[in-house]
Amino acid sequence: MNDLYRSSDEKVIAGVCAGLAHKFNLNLTGVRWCVALTSFFLTGIPVLVYLVLWAILKERPTAGQAA
C-alpha cells in the first residue's frame, strides 16, 4: 500500500475515493457512486472500510494527474 493515498485536492469528504480512482486508473465519479450505492445497500461495512482507509492513508495532492 505504499502508493495508495488520499487525495488532498479532489476530495469531497476525505479524499479516499479520489485516491483509489487515481491508483487504479478509474473514473472518479464512478468510484464515488459505487461507494455510495454499496454503503446504501450494505450499511455499516463500506462506511467502516472508508473510515479505516481515511485513518491509515496519507494525504497527497492529485491535481493535474491524469485519471
PyRosetta script that sets phi, psi and omega in degrees:
from pyrosetta import init, pose_from_sequence

init()
pose = pose_from_sequence("MNDLYRSSDEKVIAGVCAGLAHKFNLNLTGVRWCVALTSFFLTGIPVLVYLVLWAILKERPTAGQAA")
pose.set_psi(1, 21.8)
pose.set_omega(1, -178.6)
pose.set_phi(2, -65.2)
pose.set_psi(2, -32.9)
pose.set_omega(2, -177.5)
pose.set_phi(3, -102.9)
pose.set_psi(3, 12.4)
pose.set_omega(3, 174.9)
pose.set_phi(4, -96.1)
pose.set_psi(4, 133.4)
pose.set_omega(4, -173.7)
pose.set_phi(5, -152.4)
pose.set_psi(5, 171.0)
pose.set_omega(5, 173.0)
pose.set_phi(6, -98.9)
pose.set_psi(6, 145.9)
pose.set_omega(6, 176.9)
pose.set_phi(7, -82.4)
pose.set_psi(7, 135.7)
pose.set_omega(7, 178.9)
pose.set_phi(8, -95.5)
pose.set_psi(8, -13.6)
pose.set_omega(8, -176.0)
pose.set_phi(9, -122.8)
pose.set_psi(9, -3.9)
pose.set_omega(9, 176.0)
pose.set_phi(10, -120.5)
pose.set_psi(10, 28.9)
pose.set_omega(10, -175.5)
pose.set_phi(11, -91.7)
pose.set_psi(11, 152.3)
pose.set_omega(11, 171.7)
pose.set_phi(12, -106.9)
pose.set_psi(12, -46.3)
pose.set_omega(12, 176.8)
pose.set_phi(13, -112.0)
pose.set_psi(13, -67.0)
pose.set_omega(13, -176.4)
pose.set_phi(14, -129.9)
pose.set_psi(14, -7.6)
pose.set_omega(14, 179.2)
pose.set_phi(15, 89.7)
pose.set_psi(15, 5.6)
pose.set_omega(15, -178.5)
pose.set_phi(16, -65.7)
pose.set_psi(16, -47.5)
pose.set_omega(16, -179.4)
pose.set_phi(17, -62.4)
pose.set_psi(17, -41.5)
pose.set_omega(17, 179.5)
pose.set_phi(18, -64.8)
pose.set_psi(18, -40.7)
pose.set_omega(18, 177.3)
pose.set_phi(19, -63.7)
pose.set_psi(19, -42.5)
pose.set_omega(19, 177.4)
pose.set_phi(20, -64.7)
pose.set_psi(20, -41.2)
pose.set_omega(20, 179.5)
pose.set_phi(21, -62.4)
pose.set_psi(21, -41.6)
pose.set_omega(21, 178.9)
pose.set_phi(22, -68.6)
pose.set_psi(22, -41.5)
pose.set_omega(22, -178.6)
pose.set_phi(23, -61.4)
pose.set_psi(23, -45.4)
pose.set_omega(23, -174.9)
pose.set_phi(24, -101.0)
pose.set_psi(24, 10.1)
pose.set_omega(24, 177.4)
pose.set_phi(25, 54.6)
pose.set_psi(25, 51.4)
pose.set_omega(25, -179.6)
pose.set_phi(26, -111.9)
pose.set_psi(26, 164.2)
pose.set_omega(26, 176.0)
pose.set_phi(27, -71.0)
pose.set_psi(27, 124.9)
pose.set_omega(27, -176.5)
pose.set_phi(28, -61.3)
pose.set_psi(28, -43.9)
pose.set_omega(28, 179.2)
pose.set_phi(29, -62.4)
pose.set_psi(29, -40.0)
pose.set_omega(29, 178.4)
pose.set_phi(30, -63.5)
pose.set_psi(30, -41.2)
pose.set_omega(30, 178.2)
pose.set_phi(31, -63.7)
pose.set_psi(31, -43.7)
pose.set_omega(31, 179.3)
pose.set_phi(32, -62.6)
pose.set_psi(32, -42.1)
pose.set_omega(32, 178.4)
pose.set_phi(33, -64.9)
pose.set_psi(33, -41.7)
pose.set_omega(33, 178.8)
pose.set_phi(34, -61.8)
pose.set_psi(34, -43.1)
pose.set_omega(34, 178.2)
pose.set_phi(35, -64.5)
pose.set_psi(35, -43.5)
pose.set_omega(35, -179.2)
pose.set_phi(36, -64.3)
pose.set_psi(36, -47.0)
pose.set_omega(36, -179.2)
pose.set_phi(37, -67.0)
pose.set_psi(37, -40.6)
pose.set_omega(37, 177.8)
pose.set_phi(38, -63.6)
pose.set_psi(38, -40.0)
pose.set_omega(38, 178.3)
pose.set_phi(39, -65.3)
pose.set_psi(39, -34.1)
pose.set_omega(39, 179.7)
pose.set_phi(40, -68.0)
pose.set_psi(40, -43.7)
pose.set_omega(40, -175.7)
pose.set_phi(41, -86.3)
pose.set_psi(41, -30.1)
pose.set_omega(41, 179.8)
pose.set_phi(42, -116.5)
pose.set_psi(42, 65.1)
pose.set_omega(42, -173.7)
pose.set_phi(43, -53.6)
pose.set_psi(43, 132.8)
pose.set_omega(43, 175.4)
pose.set_phi(44, 101.1)
pose.set_psi(44, -55.1)
pose.set_omega(44, -174.1)
pose.set_phi(45, -64.7)
pose.set_psi(45, -55.1)
pose.set_omega(45, 179.7)
pose.set_phi(46, -62.5)
pose.set_psi(46, -34.9)
pose.set_omega(46, 178.9)
pose.set_phi(47, -65.4)
pose.set_psi(47, -42.1)
pose.set_omega(47, 178.0)
pose.set_phi(48, -63.6)
pose.set_psi(48, -43.5)
pose.set_omega(48, 178.2)
pose.set_phi(49, -62.3)
pose.set_psi(49, -43.0)
pose.set_omega(49, 178.8)
pose.set_phi(50, -60.3)
pose.set_psi(50, -45.4)
pose.set_omega(50, -179.8)
pose.set_phi(51, -64.4)
pose.set_psi(51, -38.7)
pose.set_omega(51, 177.4)
pose.set_phi(52, -65.1)
pose.set_psi(52, -45.1)
pose.set_omega(52, 178.2)
pose.set_phi(53, -62.6)
pose.set_psi(53, -39.3)
pose.set_omega(53, 176.8)
pose.set_phi(54, -58.4)
pose.set_psi(54, -40.7)
pose.set_omega(54, -176.7)
pose.set_phi(55, -74.5)
pose.set_psi(55, -35.1)
pose.set_omega(55, -172.3)
pose.set_phi(56, -98.2)
pose.set_psi(56, -21.1)
pose.set_omega(56, -177.3)
pose.set_phi(57, -85.7)
pose.set_psi(57, 140.7)
pose.set_omega(57, 175.8)
pose.set_phi(58, -80.7)
pose.set_psi(58, 152.9)
pose.set_omega(58, -178.9)
pose.set_phi(59, -90.1)
pose.set_psi(59, 140.5)
pose.set_omega(59, -179.8)
pose.set_phi(60, -148.6)
pose.set_psi(60, 141.0)
pose.set_omega(60, 177.5)
pose.set_phi(61, -66.7)
pose.set_psi(61, 144.2)
pose.set_omega(61, 179.4)
pose.set_phi(62, -127.8)
pose.set_psi(62, 1.1)
pose.set_omega(62, -178.6)
pose.set_phi(63, -61.6)
pose.set_psi(63, 137.4)
pose.set_omega(63, 178.1)
pose.set_phi(64, 88.3)
pose.set_psi(64, -8.3)
pose.set_omega(64, 177.0)
pose.set_phi(65, -85.4)
pose.set_psi(65, 137.6)
pose.set_omega(65, 178.9)
pose.set_phi(66, -74.8)
pose.set_psi(66, 133.9)
pose.set_omega(66, 179.7)
pose.set_phi(67, -103.4)
pose.dump_pdb("model.pdb")
